[in-house]
Amino acid sequence: MTDSHYQVVIIGGGQAGLSVGYCLKQLGIEHIIFEKRSIAYSWQAKRWDSFCLVTPNWQCALPGYSYAGSDPHGFMPRDEIVQYVQDYAKSFQANIHEGVSVERLQKDPTTAIFTVMTSIGDFTADQVVVATGGYHQPKIPSTCAQLPSDILQLHASEYKNSESLPDQAVLVVGTGQSGCQIAEDLHLAGKQVHLCVGGAPRSPRAYRGKDVVAWLDELGYYDLPIDEHPQKETVRTKTNHYVTGRGGGREIDLRQFATEGMQLYGKLKNIQGAQLELQDDLAHNLDQADAVAESIKRTIDAYIEKNQIEAPTEPPYQPVWQPENTPRSLDLRRANIGSIIWATGYHMDFRWIEIPPFNSRDYPEHNRGITPTAGLYFIGLPWLYTWGSGRFSGVARDAEYVTHHIADQLAQDTAHNPASRLTASPGASPQKQPVYGF
């Protein structure tokens, strides 16, 4: 790199940062992407061996690079996801520099220029896009320090396969998408699994002849913007529905696992050495998860009836197992548990950004990624605008929107400063691509 100033610096080289890079290149806007590790690193290093998408491949619609494989209704496994993202970067020769960490981001109030301090030196920019996503620091309860030292503890992002764990039973804490899929992976591998069930909702996989994602896409649900969502901004903190794309796609019914020997408990309440205290909420959590799945089905039923669509019918869901006398405690020694997997999510960490666009929960203040700080943008966050904003399905729409704003801002700057290096013509637009919701 011979230049230290760019019109736009993009921080993060995942699918969100690459999408913005693609759109900026379509406009001829000078930019650079800094990636802390390598392209698709998180997909490769922070997912387990059997990981696959939970949404169909046809929803992979990055700008200018929609899925073109032979299995649009399948679910890409981890290594294919990595290849998809890497191939995307190659497809438009992304100006990305890997192995570069951004340590601080500042803005000069006098010149309105951003300073990006990196592991290879300082750079300046007229505008900056933060595309580091929202999954930064593993969230693990502090009480885990009280557990016996000989019990292996892993965050879900560190789990790879059952063979890498001690030859003992396993406790999985958390039943979001990762927790349920990891529990399934261990269960299918023949491990004795103990699972602390939280309040995450579940989803049907297929219903009345089609994948549920296809039905909800027809309904326009994945195009619903956050400001029109019944839960408004609180939806950003909600856990995603658990379901899997494994084996061609299927739903996850924890009750069925219980009939096959998986031990289910309520939420983890407290830890005292090898003794765990559990909440008495297993039945409630299972019922609530089922209620959400049935609500999705009723929504689809109403849509089918309203539009007089021919579709096969299905009998109502019948629970195959009910909890009785659920234990309120768990002795790790007596249960022969040798490892614990914390599927308890992540904290965001934007402490390196020395500009105040954050609310009281340290979440960036923004409107569709545009912050109150002129020239500073966020992309790739869950529910930035729609459900698909943090995923392959909705990032194209967000990238195009942010890029339009960047181009408009640069055009305004050029009008005030003819010496500006803006190369795109005012009002130019990135190439339009089909956009699908998640």
Order of alpha helices (4+ residues) and beta strands (2+ residues): beta-alpha-beta-alpha-beta-beta-alpha-beta-beta-beta-beta-beta-beta-beta-alpha-beta-beta-beta-alpha-alpha-beta-beta-beta-alpha-beta-beta-beta-beta-alpha
